[in-house]
Amino acid sequence: MAFKICDLIKSGYEGYEKHGPAIIVILGDSVSHGCLSGNMHYDTVYHNRLRMMINTKYEDLPVSIINTAYSGETVWYALKNFDRDCASHHPDLCIVCFGLNDVNFELETYRTNLGALFDRIHETGSECVFLTPNMLCSRVADDIPNENDRPYAGVCTGFQNSGRMDEFMDAARQVAKEHGVAVADCYAKWKELEKNGVDTTSLLINRVNHPSREMHEMFAEELYETIFGEKYEI
């Protein structure tokens, strides 16, 4: 899929004169919010890494990232606040990353709301990428940093090992396909790591549902490749 925002970013000063900066809106939950293990780390969150990658490679046109993600939220939150958080910014591209909290609710609700969100985004004239999130923990780790998270780690382990999280991601991919939305499939990369014997729970900084700084870098690289159709290289 070819993205118009790529041409804008590459157009430099000429594009800036006609259009202004490229605007990317982030819609998501705690991972997109910037939460690692209890605190916000906006310097290492994947979309800030993506912005730095783009501005390093194509420095002539500023790229503005507007982060509207909030911890604990689902697709319903993005729909409820869509006019305020998304449409009002007239984005060139929206990056959507939901599923980690939605998995606590009905699959059909997730499917319906995700399709409605994609429709709302397209109505603004914006392009869209769905970023599949990381896997949840597949075991209750001994080294959970916050003991208060231990009960929910058990819940997440059940969701992951029962195939429920896989089912939600399969549904998200299908909805994205039906609505003409590109998918940056990081969840598939996590599943491949698991298949190759990697302890994916150790890649979660809180050992429950928040990826490490290194995995945020992987998310940024996958998004860059999805949007620009090539790997990030300086």
Legacy VTK file of the C-alpha trace (Angstrom):
# vtk DataFile Version 3.0
C-alpha trace
ASCII
DATASET POLYDATA
POINTS 234 float
0.000 0.000 0.000
1.403 3.390 -1.048
0.993 6.190 1.485
0.508 9.799 0.411
2.220 10.952 3.605
5.472 9.477 2.256
5.411 11.829 -0.717
4.616 14.735 1.587
7.504 13.949 3.923
9.914 13.542 1.024
8.775 16.781 -0.646
10.681 18.959 1.820
10.245 22.728 1.649
7.889 22.583 -1.336
5.559 20.310 0.606
5.819 22.481 3.687
4.845 25.578 1.707
1.747 23.869 0.287
0.701 21.722 3.240
2.605 22.573 6.406
4.032 19.871 8.677
3.007 16.236 8.381
0.635 15.358 11.235
0.356 11.867 12.703
-2.222 11.090 15.395
-1.750 8.147 17.758
-4.831 6.315 19.050
-4.201 3.634 21.646
-3.841 2.441 25.229
-1.082 2.454 27.866
1.634 1.157 25.536
1.011 4.047 23.119
0.540 6.422 26.059
4.168 5.750 26.965
3.826 3.567 30.052
6.589 1.066 30.673
6.612 -0.063 34.296
4.549 2.348 36.353
5.894 5.574 34.838
5.656 7.340 31.493
8.682 7.230 29.215
7.824 9.493 26.329
11.385 9.495 25.020
11.359 5.765 24.254
7.718 5.166 23.260
7.548 3.682 19.759
5.927 6.645 18.006
8.534 9.071 19.303
11.205 6.711 17.999
9.340 6.654 14.674
9.272 10.459 14.538
13.009 10.605 15.188
13.670 8.013 12.484
11.626 9.990 9.947
13.183 13.325 10.905
16.662 11.814 10.704
16.067 10.397 7.234
13.948 13.271 5.881
14.885 16.353 7.853
13.466 19.066 5.597
9.816 18.698 6.615
8.749 18.615 10.273
6.646 15.675 11.411
4.312 16.305 14.328
3.144 13.374 16.448
-0.033 14.012 18.436
-0.400 11.331 21.093
-4.018 10.886 22.217
-3.536 7.411 23.726
-4.426 6.835 27.374
-3.709 4.031 29.800
-6.409 1.455 30.398
-8.532 2.460 27.430
-10.176 0.539 24.601
-11.343 1.302 21.053
-14.567 2.664 22.563
-12.564 5.504 24.189
-11.126 6.547 20.826
-14.587 6.542 19.276
-16.120 8.527 22.124
-13.471 11.246 21.904
-12.824 11.068 18.178
-13.776 14.633 17.252
-11.698 16.089 20.094
-8.660 13.830 19.868
-8.409 13.079 16.168
-10.610 14.948 13.691
-9.777 18.353 15.169
-6.096 17.887 14.265
-6.732 17.089 10.579
-4.178 14.259 10.556
-2.374 12.982 7.482
-1.956 9.586 9.126
-3.516 7.831 12.124
-1.761 4.983 13.887
-4.211 2.796 15.820
-3.045 0.289 18.439
-5.736 -1.361 20.565
-6.371 -4.850 21.880
-4.535 -5.289 25.173
-7.489 -3.941 27.169
-10.240 -4.826 24.701
-9.449 -8.509 25.272
-11.196 -8.170 28.657
-14.504 -7.608 26.854
-16.537 -9.184 24.045
-14.820 -9.963 20.761
-17.753 -8.707 18.709
-17.642 -5.353 20.539
-13.954 -5.038 19.647
-14.602 -5.988 16.045
-17.532 -3.585 15.624
-15.837 -0.645 17.345
-12.602 -1.118 15.434
-14.442 -1.054 12.119
-16.323 2.071 13.186
-13.051 3.755 14.165
-11.479 2.981 10.804
-14.539 4.462 9.090
-14.327 7.650 11.153
-10.642 8.013 10.321
-11.270 7.611 6.594
-14.047 10.200 6.773
-11.447 12.776 7.844
-9.397 12.041 4.729
-6.591 10.591 6.817
-4.621 7.486 6.001
-4.460 4.766 8.642
-2.200 2.006 9.942
-3.280 -0.581 12.490
-0.392 -1.602 14.725
-0.983 -4.994 16.309
0.225 -4.883 19.928
2.603 -7.176 21.767
1.714 -10.498 23.295
0.498 -10.592 26.876
2.507 -12.533 29.437
2.397 -16.300 29.002
3.374 -17.054 32.590
3.200 -15.380 35.981
6.807 -14.315 36.397
8.674 -14.488 39.682
10.254 -11.082 39.064
7.151 -8.924 38.543
8.315 -5.395 39.540
4.993 -4.441 41.113
3.399 -7.164 43.224
0.015 -5.484 42.792
0.183 -6.565 39.150
0.461 -10.269 40.014
-3.309 -11.037 39.998
-3.771 -9.411 36.593
-0.713 -11.275 35.301
-2.674 -14.434 35.985
-5.622 -13.107 33.987
-3.365 -12.106 31.089
-1.647 -15.491 31.124
-5.058 -17.090 30.689
-5.928 -14.792 27.794
-2.621 -15.493 26.045
-2.322 -19.230 26.568
-5.982 -19.997 25.804
-5.667 -18.414 22.351
-8.053 -15.574 23.212
-5.482 -12.882 22.390
-4.699 -14.654 19.107
-8.407 -14.640 18.282
-8.656 -10.895 18.902
-5.648 -10.190 16.690
-7.003 -12.397 13.906
-10.248 -10.433 14.088
-8.378 -7.102 14.009
-6.428 -8.123 10.911
-9.643 -9.136 9.177
-11.408 -5.869 10.072
-8.394 -3.899 8.835
-8.455 -5.806 5.538
-12.187 -5.190 5.124
-11.677 -1.449 5.657
-8.562 -1.069 3.511
-6.263 -0.382 6.462
-2.604 -1.415 6.382
-1.353 -3.578 9.251
2.041 -3.288 10.932
1.963 -6.770 12.422
4.158 -6.685 15.503
2.025 -9.332 17.205
3.057 -11.789 14.496
6.700 -10.957 15.200
6.192 -11.702 18.901
4.557 -15.024 18.012
7.526 -15.872 15.809
9.900 -15.103 18.674
7.881 -17.419 20.895
7.959 -20.138 18.231
11.751 -19.843 18.151
12.020 -20.422 21.887
12.215 -16.843 23.169
10.637 -16.213 26.577
8.366 -13.397 25.425
7.266 -12.624 28.991
10.825 -11.445 29.646
10.351 -8.880 26.848
7.606 -7.226 28.901
9.168 -4.668 31.216
6.372 -5.036 33.771
6.151 -8.791 33.039
2.435 -8.380 32.268
1.594 -6.314 29.170
4.074 -3.457 28.602
6.942 -4.052 26.145
10.512 -3.101 26.961
12.331 -0.140 25.412
14.009 -2.478 22.938
10.644 -3.809 21.778
9.308 -0.268 21.343
12.232 0.168 18.945
11.044 -2.891 17.050
7.528 -1.405 16.855
8.982 1.799 15.385
10.986 -0.130 12.795
7.936 -2.176 11.775
5.837 0.985 11.403
8.529 2.681 9.348
8.771 -0.308 7.012
4.973 -0.502 6.682
4.608 3.204 5.876
7.660 3.696 3.633
7.844 0.213 2.113
11.487 -0.198 3.082
13.601 -0.913 6.125
14.957 2.039 8.079
18.569 2.672 7.146
20.717 5.786 7.531
LINES 1 235
234 0 1 2 3 4 5 6 7 8 9 10 11 12 13 14 15 16 17 18 19 20 21 22 23 24 25 26 27 28 29 30 31 32 33 34 35 36 37 38 39 40 41 42 43 44 45 46 47 48 49 50 51 52 53 54 55 56 57 58 59 60 61 62 63 64 65 66 67 68 69 70 71 72 73 74 75 76 77 78 79 80 81 82 83 84 85 86 87 88 89 90 91 92 93 94 95 96 97 98 99 100 101 102 103 104 105 106 107 108 109 110 111 112 113 114 115 116 117 118 119 120 121 122 123 124 125 126 127 128 129 130 131 132 133 134 135 136 137 138 139 140 141 142 143 144 145 146 147 148 149 150 151 152 153 154 155 156 157 158 159 160 161 162 163 164 165 166 167 168 169 170 171 172 173 174 175 176 177 178 179 180 181 182 183 184 185 186 187 188 189 190 191 192 193 194 195 196 197 198 199 200 201 202 203 204 205 206 207 208 209 210 211 212 213 214 215 216 217 218 219 220 221 222 223 224 225 226 227 228 229 230 231 232 233
